[in-house]
């Protein structure tokens, strides 16, 4: 089995409350654990790394490829 592209999608902090999103793809090896809903990840999008909350996870199967899209949200302060 080949590596899996995991696309992290987060609200773009530079866009204010707009509809733009930031995306970052990281390649995971088969069997490597993928973040689950409710877990926190530390990830940077063209800036300093921030703490994000995993909001949703979707597995995408196209042709013979497997990818994963992970939607992130900023965790509540406190």
C-alpha distances in whole Angstrom, upper triangle without the diagonal:
4,7,9,12,15,18,21,25,28,32,33,36,37,38,40,40,38,35,33,30,28,25,22,19,17,13,12,9,7,10,12,15,16,20,21,25,28,26,27,25,27,26,28,28,31,33,33,31,32,31,29,29,26,27,24,21,19,15,15,14,15,14,10,10,10,12,15,19,21,25,27,30,33,34,38,40,41
4,7,10,13,16,19,22,26,29,30,33,35,35,37,37,36,33,31,28,26,22,19,16,14,10,9,7,7,11,12,15,15,19,21,24,27,25,26,24,25,24,25,25,27,30,30,28,29,29,27,27,24,26,23,20,18,15,14,13,14,14,10,8,9,11,13,17,19,23,25,29,31,32,36,38,40
4,7,10,13,16,19,22,26,27,29,31,32,34,34,33,30,28,25,22,19,16,12,10,6,6,5,6,10,10,13,12,16,18,21,24,22,23,20,21,20,22,22,24,26,27,24,25,25,24,24,21,23,21,17,16,14,14,13,14,15,12,9,9,9,11,14,16,20,22,25,28,29,33,35,37
4,6,10,13,16,19,23,24,27,29,29,31,31,30,27,25,21,19,16,14,10,8,6,5,6,7,10,9,11,10,13,16,18,21,20,20,18,19,18,20,20,22,24,25,22,23,23,21,21,18,20,17,14,13,10,10,11,12,14,12,8,6,6,7,11,13,16,18,22,25,26,30,32,34
4,6,10,13,16,20,21,23,25,25,28,28,26,24,21,18,16,12,10,6,6,5,6,9,10,13,12,13,11,13,16,18,21,19,19,17,18,16,17,16,19,21,22,20,21,21,19,19,17,18,16,13,12,10,10,11,12,14,13,9,8,5,6,9,11,14,16,20,22,24,28,30,32
4,6,10,13,17,18,21,23,23,25,25,24,21,19,16,14,10,8,6,5,6,7,10,11,13,11,11,8,10,12,14,17,16,15,13,15,13,15,14,17,19,20,17,18,17,15,16,13,15,13,10,10,9,10,12,14,17,16,12,9,6,5,6,7,11,12,16,19,20,24,26,29
4,6,10,13,14,17,19,19,22,21,20,18,15,12,10,7,6,4,6,9,10,14,15,17,15,14,11,12,13,15,17,16,15,13,14,12,13,12,15,17,18,16,16,16,14,15,12,13,12,10,10,10,11,14,15,18,18,14,12,8,6,5,6,8,10,14,17,19,22,25,28
4,7,10,12,14,17,17,19,19,18,16,14,10,8,6,5,6,8,11,12,16,17,18,16,14,11,10,12,13,14,13,12,10,11,9,10,10,13,15,16,13,13,13,10,11,9,11,10,9,11,12,13,17,18,21,21,17,15,11,9,6,5,6,7,10,13,15,19,21,24
4,7,9,12,14,14,16,15,14,12,10,6,6,5,7,9,11,14,16,19,21,22,19,18,14,13,14,13,15,15,14,12,13,11,11,10,13,15,16,14,13,13,10,11,10,10,10,10,11,14,14,18,19,22,23,19,17,13,11,7,6,5,6,9,11,14,18,20,23
4,6,9,11,11,12,12,12,10,9,5,5,7,9,12,14,17,19,22,24,24,22,20,16,14,15,14,15,14,13,12,12,10,10,9,12,13,14,12,11,11,8,10,9,10,11,12,14,17,18,21,23,26,27,23,21,17,14,11,9,6,5,6,8,12,15,17,20
4,6,9,8,9,8,8,8,7,5,6,9,12,15,17,21,22,26,28,28,25,23,20,18,18,17,17,17,15,14,14,13,12,10,13,13,15,14,12,13,10,12,12,12,13,15,17,20,21,24,25,29,30,26,24,20,18,14,12,9,7,7,8,12,14,16,20
4,5,5,7,8,8,8,6,5,5,9,11,15,18,21,23,27,29,30,27,25,22,20,21,20,20,20,17,16,15,13,11,8,10,11,13,13,12,14,12,14,15,15,17,18,20,22,23,26,27,30,31,28,26,22,20,16,15,12,11,10,11,14,16,18,22
4,5,6,8,9,11,9,8,8,12,14,18,20,24,25,29,31,32,29,27,24,21,22,21,20,20,17,16,15,13,11,9,11,10,11,12,11,13,12,15,16,16,19,21,23,25,26,30,31,34,35,31,29,25,23,19,17,14,12,11,10,13,15,16,19
4,6,9,9,11,9,9,9,13,15,19,22,25,27,31,34,34,31,30,27,25,26,25,24,24,21,20,18,16,13,11,10,10,13,14,13,16,16,18,20,20,22,24,25,28,28,31,32,35,36,32,31,27,25,21,20,17,15,14,13,17,18,19,23
4,6,5,8,6,8,10,13,16,20,23,26,29,32,34,35,32,31,27,25,26,24,24,25,22,21,20,18,16,13,13,14,16,17,16,18,17,19,20,19,21,23,24,27,27,30,31,34,35,32,30,27,24,21,20,17,15,14,14,18,19,20,24
4,6,9,9,10,12,16,19,22,25,29,30,34,36,37,34,32,28,26,26,24,24,24,22,21,20,19,17,15,16,15,17,18,16,18,16,18,20,19,21,24,25,28,29,32,33,37,38,34,32,29,26,23,21,17,16,14,13,16,17,18,21
4,7,8,10,13,16,19,23,26,29,31,34,36,36,34,31,28,25,25,23,22,23,22,22,21,20,19,17,18,18,19,20,18,18,17,18,19,17,19,22,24,27,27,31,32,35,37,34,31,28,25,21,20,16,15,13,13,16,16,18,21
4,6,8,12,15,18,22,25,28,30,34,35,36,33,32,28,26,26,24,24,25,23,23,22,21,19,16,18,18,20,21,19,20,18,19,20,18,20,22,23,26,26,29,30,33,35,32,30,26,24,20,19,16,15,14,15,18,19,21,25
4,6,10,13,17,19,23,26,28,31,32,33,31,29,26,24,24,22,22,24,22,22,22,20,19,16,18,19,21,21,19,20,18,18,18,16,17,19,20,23,23,26,26,30,31,28,27,23,21,17,17,14,14,13,15,18,20,22,26
4,7,10,14,17,20,23,25,29,30,32,29,28,24,23,23,22,23,23,21,20,20,18,16,13,14,16,18,19,18,19,17,18,18,17,17,19,19,22,22,25,25,28,30,27,25,22,20,16,16,13,13,13,15,18,20,22,26
4,7,10,13,16,20,22,25,27,28,26,24,21,19,20,19,20,20,18,17,17,14,13,10,12,14,16,16,15,16,14,15,15,14,15,16,17,19,19,22,23,26,27,24,22,19,17,13,12,10,10,11,13,16,19,21,24
4,7,10,13,17,19,23,25,26,23,22,19,18,19,19,20,19,17,15,14,11,10,7,9,11,13,13,13,14,12,15,14,15,15,16,17,19,19,22,23,26,27,23,21,18,16,13,12,10,10,11,13,16,19,21,24
4,7,10,13,16,19,21,23,20,20,16,16,18,18,19,18,17,14,14,11,10,7,10,12,15,13,14,15,13,15,14,15,14,14,15,16,16,19,20,23,23,19,18,14,13,10,10,9,10,13,14,18,21,23,26
4,7,10,13,16,19,20,18,17,15,14,17,18,19,18,16,13,12,9,8,7,9,12,14,12,13,14,13,15,14,16,15,14,15,16,16,19,20,22,22,18,17,13,12,10,10,11,11,14,15,18,22,23,26
4,7,10,13,15,17,15,15,13,14,16,18,20,18,17,14,14,11,11,10,12,15,16,15,16,17,15,17,15,17,16,14,14,14,14,16,17,19,19,15,14,10,10,9,10,12,13,16,18,21,24,26,29
4,6,10,13,15,12,13,11,12,15,18,19,17,16,13,13,10,12,12,14,16,17,15,16,16,15,17,15,17,17,14,15,15,15,17,18,20,19,15,13,11,10,11,11,14,14,18,19,21,25,26,29
4,7,10,12,10,12,11,13,16,19,21,19,18,15,16,14,15,16,18,20,20,18,19,20,18,19,17,20,18,15,15,14,14,16,17,18,17,13,11,9,10,12,13,16,17,21,22,24,28,30,32
4,7,8,6,8,8,11,14,17,20,17,17,15,16,15,17,18,20,22,22,19,20,20,18,19,17,19,18,15,15,13,14,15,17,19,17,13,11,10,10,12,13,16,17,21,23,24,28,29,31
4,6,5,9,10,13,16,20,22,20,20,18,19,18,20,21,24,25,25,22,24,23,22,22,20,22,20,17,17,15,16,16,18,19,16,13,12,12,12,15,16,20,21,24,26,27,31,32,34
4,6,9,10,14,16,19,22,20,21,19,21,21,23,24,27,28,28,25,26,25,23,23,20,22,20,17,16,14,15,15,17,18,15,12,10,11,12,15,17,20,22,25,28,28,32,34,35
4,6,9,12,14,18,20,18,20,18,20,21,24,25,28,29,28,25,26,24,23,22,19,22,20,16,17,14,16,17,19,21,18,15,13,13,13,17,17,21,22,25,27,27,31,32,34
4,6,10,12,16,18,16,16,15,17,17,20,22,25,26,25,21,22,20,19,19,17,20,18,15,16,15,17,18,20,22,19,17,14,13,13,15,15,19,19,22,24,24,28,29,30
4,7,9,13,14,12,13,12,15,16,19,21,24,25,24,20,20,18,17,16,14,16,15,13,14,13,16,18,21,23,21,18,15,14,12,14,13,16,17,20,21,21,24,26,27
4,6,10,12,10,11,10,13,14,17,18,22,23,22,18,18,16,14,13,11,13,12,9,11,11,14,16,19,22,20,17,13,11,9,10,9,13,13,16,18,18,22,24,26
4,7,9,6,8,7,11,12,16,17,21,21,20,16,15,13,11,10,7,10,10,8,11,12,15,18,21,24,23,20,16,14,10,11,8,11,11,13,15,15,18,20,22
4,6,6,9,10,13,15,18,20,23,24,23,19,17,15,12,9,7,8,8,7,10,12,15,18,22,25,24,21,17,15,11,11,9,10,11,13,15,14,18,20,21
4,6,9,11,14,16,19,20,24,24,23,20,17,14,11,8,5,6,6,7,10,13,16,19,23,26,25,23,19,17,13,12,9,9,9,11,13,12,15,18,20
4,7,10,13,15,19,20,24,23,22,19,16,12,10,6,5,6,8,10,14,17,20,23,26,30,29,26,22,20,16,15,11,11,10,10,12,10,12,15,16
4,7,10,13,16,18,22,21,20,16,14,10,8,6,6,8,10,11,15,17,20,23,26,30,29,25,22,19,16,15,11,12,10,11,12,10,13,15,16
4,7,10,13,15,19,18,16,13,10,7,5,5,6,9,12,13,16,19,22,25,28,31,30,26,23,20,17,15,12,12,9,9,9,8,11,13,14
4,6,10,12,16,15,13,10,8,6,5,6,7,11,13,13,16,18,21,24,26,29,28,25,21,18,15,14,11,11,9,10,10,10,14,15,17
4,7,10,13,12,10,6,5,4,6,9,10,14,16,16,19,21,23,26,28,31,30,26,24,20,18,16,13,13,11,12,10,11,14,15,17
4,7,10,9,8,5,6,7,7,10,11,14,16,16,18,20,22,25,26,29,28,25,22,19,16,15,12,12,10,12,11,13,16,17,19
4,6,6,5,4,6,9,10,13,14,17,18,19,21,22,23,26,28,30,30,26,24,20,18,16,14,14,12,13,12,15,18,18,21
4,5,7,7,9,11,11,14,15,17,18,18,20,22,22,25,26,29,29,25,23,20,18,15,14,13,12,13,13,16,19,20,23
4,7,9,11,14,15,18,19,21,22,22,24,25,25,28,28,31,31,27,26,22,21,19,18,17,16,17,16,19,22,22,25
4,6,9,12,14,17,19,21,23,23,25,27,28,31,31,34,34,30,28,25,23,21,19,18,16,16,15,17,20,20,23
4,6,10,12,16,18,21,23,23,26,28,29,32,33,36,35,31,29,26,24,22,19,19,16,16,14,16,18,18,20
4,7,9,13,15,18,20,20,23,25,26,29,31,34,33,29,27,23,21,19,17,16,13,14,12,14,16,16,18
4,6,10,13,15,18,19,22,24,26,29,31,34,34,30,27,23,21,18,15,14,11,11,8,10,12,12,15
4,7,10,13,16,17,20,23,25,28,30,34,33,29,26,23,20,18,14,13,10,9,7,7,10,10,13
4,7,9,12,13,17,19,22,25,27,31,30,27,24,20,17,15,11,10,6,6,5,6,9,11,14
4,6,9,11,15,18,20,24,27,30,30,26,23,20,16,14,10,9,6,5,6,5,9,11,14
4,6,8,11,14,17,20,23,27,26,23,19,16,13,11,7,6,5,6,9,9,12,15,17
4,7,10,14,16,20,23,26,27,23,20,17,13,11,7,5,5,6,9,10,12,16,18
4,7,10,13,17,19,23,23,20,17,14,10,8,6,5,7,9,13,13,16,20,22
4,7,10,13,16,20,20,17,13,11,7,6,5,6,9,12,15,16,19,23,25
4,6,10,13,16,16,14,11,8,6,5,6,8,12,15,19,20,23,26,28
4,7,10,13,13,11,7,6,5,6,9,12,15,18,22,23,26,29,31
4,6,10,10,8,6,5,6,7,11,13,17,20,24,25,29,32,34
4,7,7,6,5,6,9,11,14,17,21,24,27,29,32,35,38
4,6,5,7,8,11,13,17,19,23,26,29,31,35,38,40
4,6,8,11,14,16,20,23,26,30,33,35,38,41,44
4,7,10,14,17,20,23,26,30,33,35,38,41,43
4,7,10,13,17,20,23,27,30,31,35,38,40
4,7,10,13,17,20,24,27,28,32,34,37
4,7,10,13,16,20,23,25,28,31,33
4,6,10,13,17,20,21,25,27,30
4,7,10,13,17,18,22,25,27
4,6,10,13,15,18,21,24
4,7,11,13,16,19,22
4,7,9,12,15,18
4,6,9,12,15
4,7,9,12
4,6,9
4,6
4
